[in-house]
Every structure is written in C-alpha cells, then in structure tokens.
Amino acid sequence: MVDGAVVGFGKVDAATSVSCDAIYGTEEGDTCSDVAQNFKLSVDSFLEINPNINCETIFVGQWLCVDGSVSP
C-alpha cells in the first residue's frame, strides 16, 4: 500500500490523505479516461485517487493509482 499526503491539487485539500492499494504504469496511447474505464473507475474516482495528475501530460511509464481511497 502507498500512502501520501496531498498538497492541495485536484479535488482534495491539504488535510486529506490518499491511500493507494494498486498502481498501473501507463502505456503508449493511454489517457486518464481509458485507464479509469479499464479499471472500472469513474473518471471522478480516478482523479480523486490521483489528485496531482495532469491528464494532458501523462507519459509512458507514469505510475497511476488504480485502486485506493481518500480520507479526511
């Protein structure tokens, strides 16, 4: 499990903690919505557990959380 404090980007604030239970390394052609769909996540849920992601600039090999939770 990977834990991390969030620094205020995305939909969570600095007092929020994201716990990631599974990660995925992006492949050529992946988009945020593709990855979310492949792991049966809504785009909102995907962005919540990846609060610092910029979906315009994801790159091959970038680690994304694909199973996790957010707690205050």
C-alpha positions in Angstrom: 0.0 0.0 0.0 1.2 3.5 -0.8 0.2 6.4 1.4 0.7 10.0 0.7 -0.3 13.4 1.9 -2.0 15.5 -0.8 -0.7 19.1 -1.2 -3.9 20.7 -2.4 -4.3 19.8 -6.1 -7.4 18.3 -7.6 -10.5 17.6 -5.6 -8.9 17.2 -2.2 -7.3 19.6 0.3 -4.0 19.6 2.2 -5.6 17.8 5.2 -6.7 14.9 3.0 -4.8 11.6 2.7 -4.9 9.3 -0.3 -4.2 5.6 0.2 -3.3 3.7 -3.0 -3.6 -0.1 -3.0 -2.7 -0.8 -6.7 -0.8 1.1 -9.3 -0.5 0.9 -13.1 2.3 2.0 -15.4 0.9 3.9 -18.3 1.5 2.6 -21.9 1.6 4.4 -25.2 -1.8 5.9 -26.1 -3.2 5.7 -22.6 -5.5 8.6 -21.4 -6.9 9.2 -18.0 -10.4 8.2 -19.1 -9.0 5.0 -20.8 -7.2 3.9 -17.6 -10.2 4.7 -15.4 -12.5 2.7 -17.7 -10.1 -0.2 -17.9 -10.0 -0.5 -14.1 -13.8 0.1 -13.7 -13.5 3.5 -12.1 -15.4 6.6 -12.8 -13.2 9.5 -14.1 -14.1 11.4 -10.9 -13.0 8.5 -8.7 -9.8 8.1 -10.7 -9.0 11.8 -10.3 -9.7 11.7 -6.6 -7.1 8.9 -6.0 -4.7 10.7 -8.4 -5.1 14.3 -7.2 -1.8 15.6 -8.6 -2.3 14.2 -12.1 -2.4 16.4 -15.2 -4.3 14.3 -17.7 -3.0 16.5 -20.6 0.6 15.4 -19.9 0.6 11.7 -18.8 3.6 9.8 -20.2 4.6 6.2 -20.9 5.7 4.5 -17.6 4.0 7.1 -15.3 2.6 5.3 -12.2 -1.1 5.9 -11.6 -3.2 4.7 -8.7 -6.0 2.4 -9.9 -7.3 1.2 -6.6 -7.4 3.3 -3.4 -9.3 5.6 -1.1 -9.4 9.2 0.1 -9.8 10.0 3.8 -10.1 13.4 5.6 
